[in-house]
């Protein structure tokens, strides 16, 4: 990995040496045995920077917490949303106003699969 940050202008000739190699697994994965990758589809999470075909890095060992982005199975179908709690009511919130919140009620079979820790997408 280069020792300096990248400038959006002209490169510095002093930045031509490498400090160490970049290990993406070390950078993106804290607990390999509890981590999996899933590809996003749809546009419900655009406001969170998650685009169609992005790869989500998901850690199953992290407890679902309010304000975190989670992968959930709702009645057997996987979805990625932000977990929220308002006035004691848990819900899954899309990051696109075109999609409604999903209140987590007893009549929904809800299984949390993990917490999204990183998003990988092309520019």
The first five atom37 places (N, CA, C, CB, O) and aatype in JSON, in Angstrom:
{
  "aatype": [20, 20, 20, 20, 20, 20, 20, 20, 20, 20, 20, 20, 20, 20, 20, 20, 20, 20, 20, 20, 20, 20, 20, 20, 20, 20, 20, 20, 20, 20, 20, 20, 20, 20, 20, 20, 20, 20, 20, 20, 20, 20, 20, 20, 20, 20, 20, 20, 20, 20, 20, 20, 20, 20, 20, 20, 20, 20, 20, 20, 20, 20, 20, 20, 20, 20, 20, 20, 20, 20, 20, 20, 20, 20, 20, 20, 20, 20, 20, 20, 20, 20, 20, 20, 20, 20, 20, 20, 20, 20, 20, 20, 20, 20, 20, 20, 20, 20, 20, 20, 20, 20, 20, 20, 20, 20, 20, 20, 20, 20, 20, 20, 20, 20, 20, 20, 20, 20, 20, 20, 20, 20, 20],
  "atom_mask": [
    [1, 1, 1, 1, 1],
    [1, 1, 1, 1, 1],
    [1, 1, 1, 1, 1],
    [1, 1, 1, 1, 1],
    [1, 1, 1, 1, 1],
    [1, 1, 1, 1, 1],
    [1, 1, 1, 1, 1],
    [1, 1, 1, 1, 1],
    [1, 1, 1, 1, 1],
    [1, 1, 1, 1, 1],
    [1, 1, 1, 1, 1],
    [1, 1, 1, 1, 1],
    [1, 1, 1, 1, 1],
    [1, 1, 1, 1, 1],
    [1, 1, 1, 1, 1],
    [1, 1, 1, 1, 1],
    [1, 1, 1, 1, 1],
    [1, 1, 1, 1, 1],
    [1, 1, 1, 1, 1],
    [1, 1, 1, 1, 1],
    [1, 1, 1, 1, 1],
    [1, 1, 1, 1, 1],
    [1, 1, 1, 1, 1],
    [1, 1, 1, 1, 1],
    [1, 1, 1, 1, 1],
    [1, 1, 1, 1, 1],
    [1, 1, 1, 1, 1],
    [1, 1, 1, 1, 1],
    [1, 1, 1, 1, 1],
    [1, 1, 1, 1, 1],
    [1, 1, 1, 1, 1],
    [1, 1, 1, 1, 1],
    [1, 1, 1, 1, 1],
    [1, 1, 1, 1, 1],
    [1, 1, 1, 1, 1],
    [1, 1, 1, 1, 1],
    [1, 1, 1, 1, 1],
    [1, 1, 1, 1, 1],
    [1, 1, 1, 1, 1],
    [1, 1, 1, 1, 1],
    [1, 1, 1, 1, 1],
    [1, 1, 1, 1, 1],
    [1, 1, 1, 1, 1],
    [1, 1, 1, 1, 1],
    [1, 1, 1, 1, 1],
    [1, 1, 1, 1, 1],
    [1, 1, 1, 1, 1],
    [1, 1, 1, 1, 1],
    [1, 1, 1, 1, 1],
    [1, 1, 1, 1, 1],
    [1, 1, 1, 1, 1],
    [1, 1, 1, 1, 1],
    [1, 1, 1, 1, 1],
    [1, 1, 1, 1, 1],
    [1, 1, 1, 1, 1],
    [1, 1, 1, 1, 1],
    [1, 1, 1, 1, 1],
    [1, 1, 1, 1, 1],
    [1, 1, 1, 1, 1],
    [1, 1, 1, 1, 1],
    [1, 1, 1, 1, 1],
    [1, 1, 1, 1, 1],
    [1, 1, 1, 1, 1],
    [1, 1, 1, 1, 1],
    [1, 1, 1, 1, 1],
    [1, 1, 1, 1, 1],
    [1, 1, 1, 1, 1],
    [1, 1, 1, 1, 1],
    [1, 1, 1, 1, 1],
    [1, 1, 1, 1, 1],
    [1, 1, 1, 1, 1],
    [1, 1, 1, 1, 1],
    [1, 1, 1, 1, 1],
    [1, 1, 1, 1, 1],
    [1, 1, 1, 1, 1],
    [1, 1, 1, 1, 1],
    [1, 1, 1, 1, 1],
    [1, 1, 1, 1, 1],
    [1, 1, 1, 1, 1],
    [1, 1, 1, 1, 1],
    [1, 1, 1, 1, 1],
    [1, 1, 1, 1, 1],
    [1, 1, 1, 1, 1],
    [1, 1, 1, 1, 1],
    [1, 1, 1, 1, 1],
    [1, 1, 1, 1, 1],
    [1, 1, 1, 1, 1],
    [1, 1, 1, 1, 1],
    [1, 1, 1, 1, 1],
    [1, 1, 1, 1, 1],
    [1, 1, 1, 1, 1],
    [1, 1, 1, 1, 1],
    [1, 1, 1, 1, 1],
    [1, 1, 1, 1, 1],
    [1, 1, 1, 1, 1],
    [1, 1, 1, 1, 1],
    [1, 1, 1, 1, 1],
    [1, 1, 1, 1, 1],
    [1, 1, 1, 1, 1],
    [1, 1, 1, 1, 1],
    [1, 1, 1, 1, 1],
    [1, 1, 1, 1, 1],
    [1, 1, 1, 1, 1],
    [1, 1, 1, 1, 1],
    [1, 1, 1, 1, 1],
    [1, 1, 1, 1, 1],
    [1, 1, 1, 1, 1],
    [1, 1, 1, 1, 1],
    [1, 1, 1, 1, 1],
    [1, 1, 1, 1, 1],
    [1, 1, 1, 1, 1],
    [1, 1, 1, 1, 1],
    [1, 1, 1, 1, 1],
    [1, 1, 1, 1, 1],
    [1, 1, 1, 1, 1],
    [1, 1, 1, 1, 1],
    [1, 1, 1, 1, 1],
    [1, 1, 1, 1, 1],
    [1, 1, 1, 1, 1],
    [1, 1, 1, 1, 1],
    [1, 1, 1, 1, 1],
    [1, 1, 1, 1, 1],
    [1, 1, 1, 1, 1]
  ],
  "atom_positions": [
    [[0.85, -1.16, 0.0], [0.0, 0.0, 0.0], [0.89, 1.23, 0.0], [-0.96, 0.0, 1.21], [1.92, 1.23, 0.67]],
    [[0.52, 2.26, -0.73], [1.33, 3.47, -0.78], [1.23, 4.2, 0.55], [0.87, 4.39, -1.92], [0.2, 4.16, 1.21]],
    [[2.32, 4.85, 0.94], [2.4, 5.48, 2.24], [1.6, 6.78, 2.31], [3.82, 5.74, 2.58], [1.24, 7.22, 3.4]],
    [[1.34, 7.41, 1.17], [0.6, 8.67, 1.2], [-0.77, 8.51, 0.58], [1.38, 9.78, 0.48], [-1.04, 7.52, -0.1]],
    [[-1.61, 9.48, 0.82], [-2.94, 9.49, 0.23], [-2.84, 9.95, -1.21], [-3.9, 10.41, 1.05], [-1.86, 10.6, -1.59]],
    [[-3.82, 9.63, -2.0], [-3.79, 10.0, -3.41], [-4.42, 11.38, -3.59], [-4.53, 8.95, -4.27], [-5.49, 11.67, -3.04]],
    [[-3.77, 12.22, -4.34], [-4.27, 13.56, -4.61], [-5.07, 13.54, -5.91], [-3.11, 14.58, -4.7], [-4.82, 12.72, -6.79]],
    [[-6.01, 14.44, -6.0], [-6.8, 14.53, -7.23], [-6.16, 15.49, -8.21], [-8.24, 14.97, -6.91], [-6.79, 15.92, -9.18]],
    [[-4.91, 15.84, -7.97], [-4.17, 16.74, -8.86], [-3.0, 16.0, -9.46], [-3.69, 18.0, -8.1], [-3.14, 14.87, -9.93]],
    [[-1.81, 16.64, -9.46], [-0.62, 16.03, -10.02], [0.07, 15.17, -8.96], [0.33, 17.1, -10.56], [0.15, 15.58, -7.81]],
    [[0.57, 13.98, -9.33], [1.25, 13.12, -8.36], [2.6, 13.69, -7.94], [1.44, 11.71, -8.94], [3.26, 14.41, -8.69]],
    [[2.98, 13.33, -6.73], [4.28, 13.76, -6.21], [5.33, 12.71, -6.56], [4.22, 13.98, -4.66], [5.07, 11.52, -6.39]],
    [[6.52, 13.12, -7.06], [7.56, 12.14, -7.38], [8.06, 11.41, -6.14], [8.72, 12.83, -8.06], [8.65, 10.34, -6.27]],
    [[7.84, 11.94, -4.94], [8.29, 11.3, -3.71], [7.4, 10.13, -3.31], [8.34, 12.3, -2.58], [7.74, 9.38, -2.4]],
    [[6.28, 9.96, -3.96], [5.32, 8.92, -3.59], [5.51, 7.63, -4.37], [3.93, 9.41, -3.78], [4.58, 6.83, -4.46]],
    [[6.69, 7.41, -4.94], [6.91, 6.26, -5.8], [7.27, 4.97, -5.08], [7.97, 6.57, -6.77], [7.47, 3.94, -5.73]],
    [[7.37, 4.98, -3.76], [7.74, 3.74, -3.09], [6.54, 3.18, -2.33], [8.92, 3.99, -2.14], [5.6, 3.89, -1.99]],
    [[6.61, 1.88, -2.08], [5.5, 1.16, -1.45], [5.89, 0.8, -0.02], [5.13, -0.12, -2.26], [6.99, 0.31, 0.23]],
    [[4.96, 1.04, 0.92], [5.2, 0.72, 2.32], [5.04, -0.78, 2.57], [4.24, 1.51, 3.22], [5.93, -1.4, 3.16]],
    [[3.92, -1.37, 2.13], [3.69, -2.81, 2.26], [2.62, -3.19, 1.24], [3.25, -3.19, 3.71], [1.99, -2.33, 0.63]],
    [[2.42, -4.48, 1.07], [1.4, -4.94, 0.13], [0.02, -4.76, 0.75], [1.63, -6.41, -0.27], [-0.13, -4.75, 1.97]],
    [[-0.96, -4.61, -0.11], [-2.33, -4.42, 0.33], [-3.03, -5.77, 0.35], [-3.08, -3.43, -0.6], [-3.12, -6.45, -0.67]],
    [[-3.54, -6.16, 1.51], [-4.26, -7.41, 1.69], [-5.73, -7.07, 1.88], [-3.69, -8.24, 2.9], [-6.13, -6.65, 2.97]],
    [[-6.54, -7.25, 0.84], [-7.95, -6.91, 0.93], [-8.68, -7.74, 1.98], [-8.62, -7.09, -0.42], [-9.61, -7.25, 2.63]],
    [[-8.28, -8.99, 2.15], [-8.92, -9.81, 3.18], [-8.68, -9.21, 4.57], [-8.37, -11.27, 3.12], [-9.59, -9.15, 5.38]],
    [[-7.47, -8.77, 4.83], [-7.15, -8.14, 6.11], [-7.91, -6.84, 6.28], [-5.63, -7.89, 6.23], [-8.36, -6.52, 7.39]],
    [[-8.07, -6.09, 5.22], [-8.75, -4.8, 5.26], [-10.26, -4.93, 5.43], [-8.44, -4.03, 4.01], [-10.87, -4.14, 6.14]],
    [[-10.87, -5.93, 4.78], [-12.33, -6.02, 4.73], [-12.95, -7.05, 5.67], [-12.74, -6.34, 3.35], [-14.14, -6.97, 5.97]],
    [[-12.16, -8.01, 6.14], [-12.74, -9.12, 6.9], [-12.11, -9.19, 8.29], [-12.53, -10.46, 6.16], [-10.9, -9.38, 8.43]],
    [[-12.94, -9.03, 9.31], [-12.45, -9.14, 10.69], [-12.51, -10.57, 11.2], [-13.26, -8.23, 11.6], [-11.6, -11.02, 11.89]],
    [[-13.59, -11.28, 10.87], [-13.76, -12.66, 11.32], [-14.08, -13.55, 10.12], [-14.88, -12.76, 12.4], [-15.24, -13.69, 9.75]],
    [[-13.05, -14.13, 9.51], [-13.25, -14.91, 8.28], [-14.3, -16.02, 8.4], [-11.96, -15.51, 7.86], [-15.06, -16.24, 7.46]],
    [[-14.36, -16.72, 9.52], [-15.3, -17.82, 9.66], [-16.75, -17.34, 9.71], [-14.99, -18.62, 10.92], [-17.67, -18.11, 9.45]],
    [[-16.95, -16.06, 10.05], [-18.31, -15.52, 10.18], [-18.66, -14.56, 9.04], [-18.46, -14.82, 11.5], [-19.71, -13.91, 9.09]],
    [[-17.81, -14.47, 8.03], [-18.01, -13.48, 6.97], [-18.41, -14.15, 5.67], [-16.74, -12.66, 6.77], [-17.86, -15.19, 5.29]],
    [[-19.37, -13.54, 4.98], [-19.73, -14.0, 3.65], [-19.98, -12.78, 2.76], [-20.98, -14.92, 3.69], [-20.1, -11.66, 3.24]],
    [[-20.05, -13.04, 1.47], [-20.27, -11.99, 0.47], [-21.6, -12.25, -0.21], [-19.11, -11.95, -0.58], [-21.98, -13.39, -0.44]],
    [[-22.3, -11.18, -0.52], [-23.57, -11.29, -1.23], [-23.65, -10.14, -2.22], [-24.8, -11.27, -0.23], [-23.15, -9.04, -1.96]],
    [[-24.27, -10.38, -3.36], [-24.4, -9.35, -4.38], [-25.74, -8.65, -4.22], [-24.25, -9.95, -5.81], [-26.78, -9.32, -4.11]],
    [[-25.73, -7.33, -4.2], [-26.96, -6.54, -4.06], [-27.7, -6.47, -5.38], [-26.64, -5.13, -3.56], [-27.09, -6.48, -6.46]],
    [[-29.0, -6.4, -5.28], [-29.81, -6.14, -6.48], [-30.89, -5.15, -6.09], [-30.42, -7.46, -7.07], [-31.31, -5.1, -4.94]],
    [[-31.34, -4.38, -7.05], [-32.36, -3.37, -6.79], [-31.75, -2.06, -6.36], [-33.33, -3.87, -5.73], [-30.53, -1.93, -6.21]],
    [[-32.63, -1.06, -6.16], [-32.16, 0.29, -5.84], [-32.68, 0.83, -4.52], [-32.55, 1.22, -6.94], [-32.68, 2.05, -4.31]],
    [[-33.13, -0.03, -3.63], [-33.71, 0.45, -2.37], [-32.68, 1.01, -1.4], [-34.45, -0.67, -1.7], [-33.06, 1.67, -0.43]],
    [[-31.39, 0.78, -1.63], [-30.36, 1.24, -0.69], [-29.39, 2.23, -1.32], [-29.6, 0.06, -0.14], [-28.27, 2.38, -0.85]],
    [[-29.81, 2.9, -2.39], [-28.93, 3.85, -3.07], [-28.44, 4.95, -2.14], [-29.66, 4.48, -4.25], [-27.29, 5.36, -2.23]],
    [[-29.29, 5.43, -1.24], [-28.91, 6.49, -0.32], [-27.82, 6.09, 0.66], [-30.11, 6.94, 0.45], [-27.17, 6.96, 1.25]],
    [[-27.6, 4.8, 0.83], [-26.54, 4.3, 1.7], [-25.3, 3.94, 0.89], [-27.02, 3.07, 2.47], [-24.33, 3.41, 1.44]],
    [[-25.31, 4.24, -0.42], [-24.16, 3.94, -1.26], [-24.12, 2.51, -1.75], [-22.91, 4.22, -0.52], [-23.07, 2.04, -2.2]],
    [[-25.24, 1.8, -1.67], [-25.32, 0.42, -2.16], [-26.08, 0.44, -3.48], [-26.01, -0.53, -1.11], [-27.26, 0.79, -3.54]],
    [[-25.38, 0.04, -4.55], [-25.94, 0.06, -5.9], [-26.18, -1.36, -6.39], [-24.99, 0.8, -6.87], [-25.63, -2.31, -5.84]],
    [[-27.02, -1.52, -7.43], [-27.22, -2.86, -7.99], [-25.88, -3.47, -8.4], [-28.18, -2.79, -9.2], [-25.02, -2.8, -8.97]],
    [[-25.72, -4.74, -8.1], [-24.53, -5.55, -8.4], [-23.33, -5.27, -7.5], [-24.11, -5.33, -9.81], [-22.28, -5.88, -7.69]],
    [[-23.46, -4.38, -6.51], [-22.39, -4.21, -5.53], [-22.22, -5.5, -4.73], [-22.69, -3.01, -4.58], [-23.17, -6.27, -4.58]],
    [[-21.03, -5.71, -4.23], [-20.76, -6.85, -3.37], [-20.77, -6.35, -1.93], [-19.39, -7.54, -3.72], [-20.06, -5.41, -1.58]],
    [[-21.59, -6.99, -1.1], [-21.69, -6.62, 0.31], [-20.88, -7.61, 1.12], [-23.17, -6.59, 0.78], [-21.0, -8.82, 0.94]],
    [[-20.05, -7.09, 2.02], [-19.31, -7.92, 2.96], [-20.15, -7.97, 4.23], [-17.84, -7.36, 3.23], [-20.45, -6.94, 4.83]],
    [[-20.53, -9.19, 4.63], [-21.47, -9.36, 5.73], [-20.83, -10.18, 6.84], [-22.77, -10.03, 5.24], [-20.29, -11.26, 6.59]],
    [[-20.89, -9.66, 8.06], [-20.34, -10.34, 9.23], [-21.49, -10.91, 10.05], [-19.46, -9.37, 10.09], [-22.29, -10.16, 10.62]],
    [[-21.57, -12.23, 10.12], [-22.65, -12.9, 10.87], [-22.42, -12.84, 12.38], [-22.78, -14.35, 10.44], [-23.36, -13.08, 13.14]],
    [[-21.21, -12.53, 12.82], [-20.93, -12.52, 14.25], [-21.39, -11.23, 14.93], [-19.46, -12.72, 14.48], [-21.47, -11.18, 16.16]],
    [[-21.69, -10.2, 14.16], [-22.11, -8.93, 14.74], [-23.61, -8.97, 15.04], [-21.78, -7.75, 13.79], [-24.41, -9.38, 14.21]],
    [[-23.95, -8.53, 16.24], [-25.36, -8.45, 16.63], [-26.05, -7.36, 15.83], [-25.49, -8.18, 18.15], [-25.46, -6.31, 15.58]],
    [[-27.3, -7.6, 15.42], [-28.03, -6.53, 14.72], [-28.27, -5.36, 15.67], [-29.37, -7.06, 14.16], [-28.82, -5.54, 16.76]],
    [[-27.87, -4.19, 15.27], [-27.97, -2.99, 16.1], [-28.73, -1.9, 15.34], [-26.56, -2.48, 16.52], [-28.65, -1.84, 14.12]],
    [[-29.45, -1.04, 16.07], [-30.13, 0.07, 15.4], [-29.14, 0.92, 14.61], [-30.87, 0.95, 16.43], [-28.0, 1.12, 15.03]],
    [[-29.58, 1.42, 13.49], [-28.84, 2.28, 12.57], [-27.8, 1.54, 11.72], [-28.15, 3.37, 13.35], [-27.13, 2.17, 10.9]],
    [[-27.65, 0.25, 11.9], [-26.72, -0.53, 11.08], [-27.46, -1.12, 9.88], [-26.06, -1.66, 11.92], [-28.67, -1.33, 9.93]],
    [[-26.72, -1.38, 8.81], [-27.3, -2.03, 7.64], [-27.16, -3.53, 7.83], [-26.6, -1.55, 6.31], [-26.07, -4.04, 8.11]],
    [[-28.28, -4.24, 7.67], [-28.32, -5.66, 7.95], [-28.87, -6.43, 6.75], [-29.16, -5.95, 9.2], [-29.57, -5.89, 5.9]],
    [[-28.54, -7.72, 6.73], [-29.15, -8.65, 5.8], [-30.14, -9.46, 6.62], [-28.07, -9.58, 5.08], [-29.8, -10.03, 7.66]],
    [[-31.38, -9.5, 6.14], [-32.45, -10.17, 6.84], [-33.2, -11.08, 5.89], [-33.41, -9.16, 7.48], [-33.3, -10.8, 4.7]],
    [[-33.72, -12.17, 6.42], [-34.68, -12.98, 5.68], [-36.05, -12.66, 6.26], [-34.35, -14.54, 5.76], [-36.31, -12.9, 7.44]],
    [[-36.92, -12.12, 5.42], [-38.29, -11.81, 5.81], [-39.19, -12.81, 5.1], [-38.69, -10.32, 5.46], [-39.31, -12.8, 3.88]],
    [[-39.83, -13.68, 5.89], [-40.66, -14.75, 5.31], [-39.9, -15.51, 4.23], [-41.97, -14.17, 4.74], [-40.47, -15.87, 3.2]],
    [[-38.62, -15.75, 4.47], [-37.8, -16.56, 3.58], [-37.11, -15.81, 2.45], [-38.62, -17.6, 2.99], [-36.33, -16.41, 1.72]],
    [[-37.37, -14.5, 2.29], [-36.74, -13.73, 1.23], [-35.7, -12.78, 1.8], [-37.79, -12.95, 0.43], [-35.98, -12.03, 2.74]],
    [[-34.48, -12.82, 1.23], [-33.41, -11.96, 1.73], [-33.61, -10.52, 1.3], [-32.05, -12.47, 1.25], [-34.05, -10.25, 0.18]],
    [[-33.27, -9.61, 2.2], [-33.31, -8.19, 1.89], [-32.17, -7.51, 2.64], [-34.68, -7.57, 2.27], [-31.71, -8.0, 3.67]],
    [[-31.72, -6.38, 2.12], [-30.73, -5.55, 2.81], [-31.41, -4.22, 3.11], [-29.42, -5.35, 1.94], [-31.94, -3.56, 2.21]],
    [[-31.39, -3.83, 4.38], [-32.03, -2.59, 4.82], [-31.31, -2.08, 6.07], [-33.55, -2.81, 5.1], [-30.49, -2.78, 6.67]],
    [[-31.63, -0.85, 6.45], [-31.11, -0.28, 7.68], [-32.07, -0.64, 8.82], [-30.92, 1.27, 7.56], [-33.27, -0.41, 8.72]],
    [[-31.54, -1.19, 9.9], [-32.35, -1.56, 11.06], [-32.58, -0.33, 11.91], [-31.65, -2.68, 11.89], [-31.64, 0.36, 12.3]],
    [[-33.85, -0.04, 12.2], [-34.21, 1.16, 12.96], [-35.17, 0.77, 14.08], [-34.85, 2.24, 12.04], [-35.87, -0.25, 13.99]],
    [[-35.2, 1.57, 15.12], [-36.21, 1.43, 16.17], [-36.72, 2.82, 16.51], [-35.63, 0.71, 17.45], [-35.94, 3.73, 16.81]],
    [[-38.04, 2.97, 16.46], [-38.69, 4.25, 16.77], [-39.87, 3.97, 17.68], [-39.15, 4.98, 15.47], [-40.75, 3.18, 17.34]],
    [[-39.88, 4.62, 18.83], [-40.95, 4.41, 19.81], [-41.16, 2.93, 20.13], [-42.26, 5.02, 19.3], [-42.3, 2.47, 20.26]],
    [[-40.08, 2.2, 20.25], [-40.14, 0.79, 20.58], [-40.49, -0.14, 19.43], [-41.12, 0.59, 21.65], [-40.52, -1.35, 19.61]],
    [[-40.76, 0.41, 18.26], [-41.12, -0.41, 17.09], [-39.9, -0.6, 16.2], [-42.27, 0.25, 16.28], [-39.35, 0.37, 15.68]],
    [[-39.48, -1.85, 16.02], [-38.37, -2.18, 15.14], [-38.87, -2.2, 13.7], [-37.74, -3.54, 15.52], [-39.99, -2.63, 13.43]],
    [[-38.02, -1.72, 12.78], [-38.39, -1.71, 11.37], [-37.13, -1.76, 10.53], [-39.23, -0.45, 11.02], [-36.02, -1.46, 10.98]],
    [[-37.33, -2.15, 9.28], [-36.27, -2.13, 8.3], [-36.54, -0.96, 7.37], [-36.18, -3.49, 7.51], [-37.63, -0.85, 6.8]],
    [[-35.56, -0.09, 7.21], [-35.73, 1.14, 6.45], [-34.91, 1.08, 5.17], [-35.32, 2.36, 7.29], [-33.71, 0.79, 5.18]],
    [[-35.58, 1.36, 4.07], [-34.88, 1.5, 2.8], [-34.21, 2.87, 2.77], [-35.87, 1.33, 1.59], [-34.66, 3.79, 3.45]],
    [[-33.15, 2.99, 2.0], [-32.45, 4.26, 1.84], [-32.81, 4.87, 0.48], [-30.91, 4.08, 1.96], [-31.97, 5.42, -0.22]],
    [[-34.08, 4.74, 0.14], [-34.64, 5.3, -1.08], [-36.11, 5.61, -0.76], [-34.5, 4.29, -2.33], [-36.86, 4.71, -0.4]],
    [[-36.52, 6.87, -0.88], [-37.88, 7.23, -0.48], [-38.97, 6.55, -1.3], [-38.05, 8.71, -0.59], [-40.14, 6.62, -0.92]],
    [[-38.63, 5.91, -2.4], [-39.62, 5.2, -3.2], [-40.07, 3.89, -2.55], [-39.06, 4.91, -4.58], [-41.04, 3.27, -3.0]],
    [[-39.38, 3.46, -1.5], [-39.69, 2.19, -0.84], [-40.15, 2.44, 0.59], [-38.45, 1.26, -0.85], [-39.55, 3.24, 1.31]],
    [[-41.23, 1.75, 1.01], [-41.73, 1.93, 2.38], [-40.87, 1.16, 3.39], [-43.18, 1.47, 2.47], [-40.16, 0.22, 3.05]],
    [[-40.97, 1.59, 4.65], [-40.34, 0.84, 5.74], [-41.07, -0.5, 5.9], [-40.37, 1.66, 7.07], [-42.23, -0.65, 5.52]],
    [[-40.36, -1.46, 6.47], [-40.96, -2.76, 6.78], [-41.01, -2.88, 8.31], [-40.13, -3.95, 6.13], [-39.98, -3.13, 8.94]],
    [[-42.2, -2.71, 8.91], [-42.3, -2.89, 10.36], [-42.07, -4.37, 10.7], [-43.69, -2.41, 10.9], [-42.62, -5.25, 10.05]],
    [[-41.27, -4.62, 11.72], [-40.99, -6.0, 12.12], [-42.03, -6.41, 13.16], [-39.53, -6.15, 12.69], [-41.91, -6.09, 14.34]],
    [[-43.04, -7.1, 12.7], [-44.14, -7.52, 13.55], [-44.07, -9.02, 13.78], [-45.51, -7.13, 12.93], [-43.3, -9.72, 13.11]],
    [[-44.87, -9.51, 14.72], [-44.85, -10.93, 15.05], [-45.33, -11.82, 13.92], [-45.69, -11.18, 16.27], [-44.98, -13.0, 13.88]],
    [[-46.12, -11.27, 13.0], [-46.63, -12.1, 11.91], [-45.6, -12.3, 10.79], [-47.88, -11.47, 11.34], [-45.83, -13.09, 9.87]],
    [[-44.46, -11.6, 10.86], [-43.38, -11.78, 9.89], [-42.34, -12.73, 10.47], [-42.74, -10.42, 9.5], [-41.9, -12.57, 11.61]],
    [[-41.94, -13.71, 9.68], [-40.83, -14.57, 10.08], [-39.55, -13.84, 9.73], [-40.9, -15.99, 9.39], [-39.22, -13.69, 8.55]],
    [[-38.82, -13.38, 10.74], [-37.63, -12.55, 10.54], [-36.4, -13.26, 11.07], [-37.8, -11.18, 11.22], [-36.35, -13.66, 12.23]],
    [[-35.41, -13.42, 10.19], [-34.13, -14.03, 10.6], [-33.03, -13.07, 10.16], [-33.93, -15.47, 9.97], [-32.9, -12.75, 8.98]],
    [[-32.23, -12.61, 11.13], [-31.09, -11.75, 10.82], [-29.92, -12.62, 10.39], [-30.7, -10.86, 12.04], [-29.53, -13.55, 11.11]],
    [[-29.35, -12.33, 9.21], [-28.24, -13.09, 8.68], [-26.91, -12.45, 9.01], [-28.37, -13.24, 7.18], [-25.89, -13.15, 9.1]],
    [[-26.88, -11.15, 9.21], [-25.62, -10.5, 9.53], [-25.68, -9.01, 9.29], [-24.51, -11.1, 8.73], [-26.68, -8.46, 8.82]],
    [[-24.58, -8.35, 9.62], [-24.43, -6.91, 9.49], [-23.47, -6.61, 8.34], [-23.93, -6.28, 10.82], [-22.4, -7.21, 8.24]],
    [[-23.87, -5.69, 7.49], [-23.01, -5.29, 6.37], [-21.88, -4.43, 6.92], [-23.82, -4.51, 5.27], [-22.12, -3.43, 7.6]],
    [[-20.65, -4.83, 6.63], [-19.48, -4.09, 7.13], [-18.8, -3.27, 6.04], [-18.49, -5.05, 7.75], [-18.17, -2.25, 6.33]],
    [[-18.91, -3.72, 4.8], [-18.28, -3.02, 3.68], [-19.09, -3.23, 2.41], [-16.82, -3.52, 3.47], [-19.83, -4.21, 2.28]],
    [[-18.94, -2.31, 1.48], [-19.57, -2.39, 0.18], [-18.48, -2.23, -0.88], [-20.69, -1.31, 0.01], [-17.66, -1.32, -0.8]],
    [[-18.48, -3.12, -1.85], [-17.5, -3.05, -2.93], [-18.28, -2.79, -4.22], [-16.64, -4.36, -3.03], [-19.13, -3.58, -4.62]],
    [[-17.96, -1.66, -4.87], [-18.62, -1.38, -6.14], [-17.67, -0.64, -7.08], [-19.9, -0.55, -5.92], [-16.77, 0.08, -6.66]],
    [[-17.89, -0.86, -8.36], [-17.04, -0.19, -9.35], [-17.39, 1.3, -9.44], [-17.18, -0.85, -10.74], [-18.49, 1.71, -9.07]],
    [[-16.44, 2.08, -9.92], [-16.68, 3.5, -10.12], [-16.7, 3.82, -11.59], [-15.62, 4.35, -9.4], [-16.89, 4.97, -11.97]]
  ]
}
